[in-house]
Amino acid sequence: MLDEGSAKVSASEVIWTPDPEKAAASTLSKFTRWLADRGTVKADSYADLHAWSITDLDGFWSALAEYFGVRFHAQATCVLADASMPGAQWFPGATVNYAEHALFPQFGGEDTDTALIAVGEDGRERELDYGWLREQVGRARAGLQALGVGRGDRVAALAPNIPETIVAFLAAASLGAIWSCCSPEFGTKAVLDRLSQLHPTVLIAVDGYLYGGKRYDVSDTVKAVRTQLPALRATVAISYLNEQPLNNVMTWMDFVSKPGPLEFDPVPFDHPLWVLYSSGTTGLPKGIVHGHGGVLFEHLKALRLQFDLHAGERLFWFTTTGWMMWNFIASGLLCGATVVLYDGSPGEPDLTALWSMAQRYRVNVFGVSAAYLSSCIKADLRPRDDFDLASIRMIASTGAPLAAECFRWTATAVGEGIQIVSTSGGTDVCSSFLGGAPTVPVWLGELSCAALGAAVEAFDEHGNAVIDEVGELVVARPMPSMPVAFWNDPDGTRLRAAYFDDYPGAWRHGDWIKITPHGSAIIYGRSDSTLNRGGVRIGTADLYAVVESLDEVVDSLVVDTSSLQRDDGELICFLVLAPGVELAHVEPALRSALRTELSPRHVPDRFLAIGEVPRTLNGKKCEVPVRKILNGARVEEAVSTAALANPNSMAPFIEVAETLAAR
């Protein structure tokens, strides 16, 4: 575990407090009162409710199903037949369909209510109501059936964040087919590394996409992918970039040309809904399978209770279809909300683009990455001065720990009354273990609370749960959206190795965490990329917070080469500098800041300037692969370049590795 003295201690400053009237009117409070009125449990605080939710799993999840009116076509024999991990069996015997809950009027909006607002960086926009969405899903369902798609078949997509992608996903789900999607910026190998595992029968693809003011034609990628998916029966082409469709394929217009009834095939609770993927930086991406019921229950809980999302509210999160946040925001339809889809760069024409969009479409829940908020700080933005952002009640962030300065900037530069929800979870569960709630304060630099039903603990090196100490993030009880399986892992060997081998019977997530005495949490970064200095280990998040707070630094990556074979290795900090900045100019300030804000032993041995930080296709820094390269591994052993958004970024690290080897 990390050394407690090395981790930055939060001052536990409250930066947002729930308004009592709004908190009492939240769905979470109504749910709590409903539980008390029926004699299930009396919870006087969120902490009480959370404790019950992780102690009485049967009671909590069955109450959630009843409260939200989940439509079971066949009833379960029990809530949880087997609570072991892995292997928990939720609602055995029950049949359900996720798409039904997104589109059935009881759950979704009325036909005239806005379901989707689609915005492109080039100015294109569409507002589409629930009536349109239901009709289009019925048509797409009929189109899939005409192509022979049924339960268990795989429908794959190479498509951006546009309404047609939502329609295709819901149509596939309505049939019990299994959905999987890659973002169109993925190269041919990255797409095939993922989709070829599934043997899809239908591919839905665009001809290109827009990003950063540029047009990218992906027709050659589509052609190459088609030739290497032998089970493919048809390709459906969406003309998104060009007016002329791809050759020898079915057009989207033909695909949805015939109306069809909006029907939903009941499937078992754990029937696969979609396959998401691990980053694939060190091998073939693992296909993470989630079930209809698990996703439905988890997203109802997360969006309606934790986010307090209501029918008619507008939910936005900047994401591509290759990130699990796309799947998450699609579930805004479960609440009858309007989902705002943005396709393009968040910095086109500049970083105000998303704030302008939030004003124009009156966004209520505004979700972005921690990196985006940091970029806004560096750009010296004050969105509240230029835009009317009164509609925003929550700014949510994920992808990396949210630095304390981002909390403070949001409160001062965007709006004092906005709830700041830093979340931590992942593709593994397609949701969050930690986040916020409408009845819980926000403390500076902290994640407000563990999510209901998530038994989050910090384990010390002996496997004991600790409070107010830094340890491994562990989930001690099963959650419905934990993976049903990994694809092509029939005996569960890879699944167990990924999460359960370190602490048998508990889920090890791979993050350093401290749970505070008031129930919030602080994430310190990945535990597999720990910095080891003189026997004292720290997470990378604290170092990045200091280094990237300087305007002269655009991005950074830190690696401790003593973390593997080398006991006498170096702590090296790689910097992407702002235009015109010289390393010699900024290095003294960095050393001083790190010495003051962390400690002398956390000052890197060397700073080196690079052109860009290597990142996965989902934007995560590649700390572990770089560490392996610096310790002598060949690039092909350390990372699959097809999993990188910028494969050429590895060159500087190879040079450093050669220098280290020559010593």
N, C-alpha and C positions, 0 to 999 in steps of 0.2 A: 504494500500500500504506500501512498505518498506520506512523506514526513509532514506532520501537522504544522510544524513551525515554518515550513516552506510555502504553504498555501496561503494565499491572501485571505485574511479574515474579514468577512462582511461586517459592516457597521450596523446591519439590520435596520437601515433607515427606511421607513415606510414612505413610498413615493406615490401610492394611490390607495385610497380607502373606498370601499363600496358605499354608494349612496343607500341609506337604510330603506327608503321607499322602493327604489329600483331593485335592490337585493331581495326584498320581500316579495316583489312581483315576478321574480325570475322563475323559470321552469324548475330550477333546482330547489328553490324554497317551496314551491307548490308540491313537488314530488315528496319533499321531506314531510310536509304537513299531511299529505295523503297517507304516507306510511304510518304516521302517528295516529291518524283518525281511524285507520283500520286495525290498529293494535299490532302492527308488524314490528316497529321499532320506534322509540322516541329519541331523536337525535337533536341535541341542543346546539350543536355546532357542526361545521364541516368536518372537523376532526372526528367527532362521534360518528357521523354518517360514513366517513371513509373507513373507520375501524370496523363498523358493521359490514360494510361492503366486501371487505377482504376476509372476514371471519365467517360470515354466513353467505357463501357463494350461491348456494341454492336460493336463499331468500332474496338476495339482491337481484340476481339476473332474472328470476321469475317475476319479481315485482316490476322490473323495467319492462319486460315483455307485456305484462298486463297493463301497465300505465300508458304505454305508447300504442297499445292495440296491435301488437305484431300479429300478422295473419298466418297462422299455422293451418296448413291443409290437412295434415295428419298430426295428432297430438303426440308429444314426447312421453316416453314411459317415466322419465325423471328429468331433472335439470342436468345433473352431472353424475354419470354412471361411474366414472373413474377419474379421480382428481390427481393422478400421477402426472409427472412431467418428465419426458414427453409422453404423449398418449392419452391426454385428457379427452374424455368423450362427452361432449356437450349435447344436450337435448336429443338423446338417441331415440330413433323412431319418428322424429318430427320431420315434416316437409315444409318448405318455405321457398320463396323466390325473392331475391334482392330487388330485381327490377320492378316487381309489383309494388313495392313500398316506395319506390322513386316516382312511380307514374300513376298509381291508383289514387283517385280523387280524395280518398280518406286521408292520405298522407301528403301527396303533392298539392300544388296550388290548383285553383279553378282554371278552366280552359283559357280565360281571358287574362289571367295573371302572368306576369313575365317570368319565364323559366330561365332563359339564357340571354346574356348580353355578350356579344362577341366583338372584340376590339382588336384591330391590327395596328402595328406600328406605322403603317402607311396611311392610316386614317379610315380604312374601311370599318364599318360597324353594322351590326344587325341586332335588333331586339326581337326575341322570339318567345311566344307565349307557350303555356303548358298544352294548349290545344294543338298547336303546331308540333310540339315535341311528341305528343302521344300519337298523332297521325303518322309522323315520320318514322317512329319506332315500329308502328304496325306495318308500314311499308317495307322497312328494312328487314323486319322479321320475315315477311313474306318472301323478300329477295333471298335471304339466307336459306329458307326452306326450299325454294326453287333450285338452289344449288346443292341440295341434299344435306344441309347442315342440321344436325340434331344434337341431342344430349351427349356431352363428352367430347364432341368435335372441337377442334381448336380454331378460333378466328383470330388472326394476327393482323396487326396494323403497323404501318409506317406513316404516321400522321401527326400533324401539329395540334395545338390546343384550339380546336374549332368545333362548332356544333356537330358537324358530321361525325366526328370521332365519338362524341357523347352518344349520338344516335346509334352508331354501330355497336358500341359497347352494350348499351341497354337492350338492343335487339338480340345480341348474342346471349346475354344473361337471361332474357325472357325464355329462351329455348333450352337453357341448361348447357349451352355451349361454353367453352372456356376462352376467356379473353386474354390477349397479351399484346402490348403495344411498345414500339420503339419510337423515339423522337426522330424526325427526318434528318437531323444533323448527324446522326450516327452513320459511320461509314459502313461499307458492305460487310467487312469482317465482323464488326461489332453487332450488326443486325443478325448475321448468320450464327454467330456464337450464341445468340439468345434464341432466335426463332427456330433454328434447325433442330433444337432439342425437342420441340413440341410436335413436329410434323403437322403443321397447320393445313387445313383443307381450303381455307379462303384467306386471301391477303387483300387488305384494303390499304391503298397507298395514294399519296399525293405526288404530283409531278415536281414539286419544289417548295421552297419556303423563303420567307423574308427574314433577315436578321441584320441589325445594325446598318440599315439603309442599303443593304445589298440583296440581290436576288440569287438564290442558289438552286440550280436545276439538279434534281436527284433521279432523273429518269434512268440514267445508266445504273445507279444503285438498284433501282426497282427491277430493271431487267436482269441484273446479275443475281439478285436474291431469288427471283422467280425460277431461274434455271437450276437453283440448288435446293429447292424445296420440293422433293419428288412427290409428296402426297397432295400437292396443291391442285385443286380442281378449277379454281377461278381467281382472277385478280380484278378487283373493283377499283377503278382509278377516279380520284377526285381531282378535277382541274382547278388547282389553287394558284399556281404561278403563271401558267400559260393558258391561252384559250383553246389550244389544240390538245386533245387528250392523248394519252399514251397509246401506242399501236397495239392491236391484237388483245385488247382487254375490254372488259365491260365498264361502261361509264357509270358514275354514281347516279346520274339521272335515269339511266335504264334500270339500274339496280333497285331504285325506289319508285319505279314507274307504276307499279300495281298496288292498289290499296289492300291492306290486310287487317284482320281483326287484331285488336290489342289484347293478347292473351299471354298467360304466364304459366309455364310448366313447373309444377311443384317438384322440388328436388330435395334430397336429404340435407339436413342442417349443414353437414361438412362437405357437401358436394362442391368441387372447385368452381370458384367464381372467376378468378383470374390468376395469372402467374406473373409475379414481379421478379426482379433479378437483383442479386448482389452486385457489387461494383465490378467484379471480374478483373480486378487489378493483378491478381496473382494466379489466375487460372480461368477456366471456363466459368462464366457467371452461373451462380447457383439459382435455379428456378424455385422461387418461394411461392408455394401454393396456399391461397387463402380460400376459405369456404364462404358460401352464401350467408349462412346464419351468423358466423363469427364476425364478418365484416358489418353486416346489418346491425347487430347488437352493439358492437364497439363504436360504430359511427353515430348511431342514435344517442348513445351515452355521451360521446365526446362533443358532438355538435349541439345537441339539445340541452344537456345538463351543464357541461363544462364551458361551452362557448355561449350558451343561452341564445342560440340562433332560432329565430321565429319565422313563421310564414310571412312572406313579403319583404323580409330583410335581404340585404345584398351582401353576398360573400365573395371576396376576391382573395386569391393567393397567387403570387407570381410563380409560375411553374411551367415546365415542359411536360409532355406526356411520358417522358422517360423517367420521371421522378414520382414517387408514391404520393406526393401532394396533389397531383392531378386526380388520382383515384379518390383521395380524401375530399377534395372540394366538389367532386361529382356528387358526393353524398349530401351536399346541401339540398339536393332535390328531395331527400328524405324528410326535410323539414318544411317543404313548400317554399323555400327561399329562392331568390334569384342568384344564379351562379354567374359571376363575371369572368369571362375567358379572355385572357390577353395573349396574343401571339406576336412575338417579336422580342426585341432587346429592351430591357428596362432603362437603358441609357440612350435611347434614340428618340428624338434628336439629342436629348440630354437627360440627366437624372430626375428632372421634374416631370417626365412623361407619366409616371405612375401616379404622382400626386395630382396632376391635371386630370387624369382618368378618374381618380377617386372623387374629385369635385364634380365632374360632368355626370357621373352615374350614381352619385350619392351613396357611395360604398359605406356599409356599416362595420363590417369586419374586414380589416385590411391586413393581409398576410404577405410577408416577404422573408428573405433570408437575413441572417445576421450580417452577412457581408454587404448586402444592399444598404442597410442602415449605416454601417460604418463608412461606406462610400459617400453617402449623403452628408455625413459629418465632415469628411475630408473636403467635400465640395463646398463647404460652408453654407449649406442650404438652410433656410428657415421656411418650410412649406406654408406655415400658417400666415406668413406675411404676403404670400402670392396667391393663395388659393383658399376658398371657403371649404374647410374640412369639418364643418360642424356635424356632418352625418356620421363621421367615424367615432365609434364608441370603444373599439378595441383594435390595437395593433398587435398582431401575433408574429412570432419569429421562430424559425427553426433552421437546421442545417449546421449549426455550430453554437457553442455557448455565446449568449448575448452579453457583451461587455457592459459594465456598469455605466460607462459614458454614453452608451446607446440608450439606456433607460432614461438618463437625465436629459439627453438631447431630445428624445421623443416627448418628454413632459414639457420641455420649454419651447422647442422649435415646431412642434406639431399641435399640441394641445394639452393643458393641464388635466383635464377631466378624462383623458383616454386611459383605459386599462391596458397595461403592457403585459402581454402573455408570452413569455419565453417558454418554448416547449422542447421536450426531449423524448424521442421515441425512435422510430425508424421504419424502414421498408420491411423489416422482419415482422412487425405487427400491424403495419399500415396505420399507425396511430401513435399516440403519445403515452408514455408512462408518467410523465410529469408535465405540468402546465399551470393552468389557472382555473378559477371558478368565480362566478359572479358575487359570491358571499365572502371571498377571501382577499385580504389586502395584498398589495404588491410591494415587496421589499427590494430595494436597490440591488441589482446584480443577482437576484435570486429567482428561481422558478417557484411560484407561489405554493404549490401543493402537489402531492401525488394524485393521479387521476383515480376516480372511484373504480373499485375493482382491481386496482393495480397495487399489489403488495410489494412496494419498492423498499429495499433495505440497502444499507451500506455494510459490506462484510470486511472485517479486518483479515489479516494474513492467516488467521486460524479458523476462518469461516464463521466468526461470531458477528451478530448484528451490533452496530455501534451507532451512537448519536453524537453529533457535533465533532466527529472525527472523519477523516477522509478514508474511503474504502472503495471496494468494487461495487458497482451498481448491480444488484441482484433482484430478481422478481421471484418471490417465494411461493406464490400461488398461481395456478393457471389462469389465463385470460382467454376468452373465446376467439380472439383474432390471432392468437399464436398460430404459426403455420400448421396447416393440416399435414403437410409433408414438404419435402424437397422433391422436385421433379426428377425422375429416374434415380430414386433412392429407395428402392423397395423395402429394405430392411431397416431404414432409418439411421444408418451408420453416420452419414454426413450431417444429418440434422442433430444427432446427439453430440457430435464433435463440435458443432458450431456453437451450441448454447449450454449443454448440460454435462459435459465431461468434467469440468472443473469443480462444480458443486452438485453432486448427484441429487436429483430431485428439485433443483432450483435452476432458474435461468440466469446465466451470467451474460450481461450485455456488452461488456468491454469498455465501460466508461468509469472514470474516477468521479465519485460523488460524495458530498457531505450533506447529511440531513440535519437541519438546524433544530434547536429545541422548540421553535415555534412551528415546525412542520414543513417549512419550505426546504429547498434544496439548492445546492450549488454544484454545477458540473465543471470539472477541471480538464476535460479532454479525454482522449482515448487512452486506456490503460496499456494498450499494446504499442504505444509510441511515447512511453514515459522517458523523461530526461533524467539521467542518473549522474549526479555530480557529487563525487566524494562520498558515495553511499546515501546521499539524500536525493530522493526522487520527487520530481514535480510534474504536473501536467503541462502540456504545451499551451493551453488556453491562456494562462496568466502571462506567459512571455509574449504571445501574440498581442494581447491587449495593450501591453506597454509599447512594443515595437511599432505596431500599426497605428498607435495614437499620434505619431509624428506625421505631420503633413508631407514630409519629404519621402515617406515610405508608402508605396502603393500596395504592396503585398509582401508576405514573408513566409519562410519555411525554416524550421529549426530541427536539427538532427543531432543526437548524441551518439557518436560512434562507439562509445564505451558500453552502449546498451546491449550489444551482442557479444561477439568474441573478444573484443578489445577492452581490457580493463583500464588502459591508459589512453583511451581515445579522446577526441576533441568534441567540444560543443560548438557546432558551426551554425551560424544564422545566415541564410541566403535571403537577399533583399531585392525586391523589385522597386527601383527608385523612380520618383517622379521625374518628368522631363527636365533636363538641365541640372539635376542634382548630382553632385559628386560624392562618392562613398567617403572620401576623406573629410568632407564637410559635415556629414551627418553622423559618422561613427562616434565621435566624442560625446555627442548628445545622447546617443543610444546607450552607450556604456554608463553614463551618469544616471540616466533614467532607470535602467535595469538594476544598478547597484543600489539606488535609493528605494525604488518601489518593490523590488524583490529582495535580493541580497547579493553580496559580492560573488558568491559561488555560482550564481545564475547568470553572470555576465559571460557571453560566448567567448571562446578562445579566438574565433575568427568571424569576421563578417565578409561575405562575398556577394558581389552584385551579379544578378542574373536577369535575363530578359522576361521570364515569366515563371510562375510557380506551376509545376505539373498538377493537374486536377483530373479527377474522374469525369466521366460524362455527366454526372450529377453535381459536379462542382466541388467535390470534397478534395482537400489537400492530400497529396500522396506521400504522407510521412513515412509509413512503413516500407514501401518499395524503395524510396530514396535511401533510407537507412541500410537496407540490404545491399544496395549497389555500393554504397560507401564502405561496406564491410566485405567487399570482394565478390559479391554475386554478379553473374552476368545479367544484362538487362532482361533477356528473355526468361531468366529464372526468377527475377524479382517482380516483373510487371508484364501484363499483356498490353501492348501499346494500343491495341484496338479498344481497350477500355478507357483510354485517355482522351480528354477533349483536345489536348495539345501534345501529340506524341513527340514532336521535335524538342519539347522542353527538357527532355532527359539528358541532352548532350552535355551541359555544364557539369552535371553530377558524375558522368562517366569520366570527365577530365580530372575532377577532384579525386575520384576513386583511384585512377592511375597514379596520381601523385602520392596518395597515401600508401599504395602498394609498393612504390619505389623507395619508400623510406627505410 
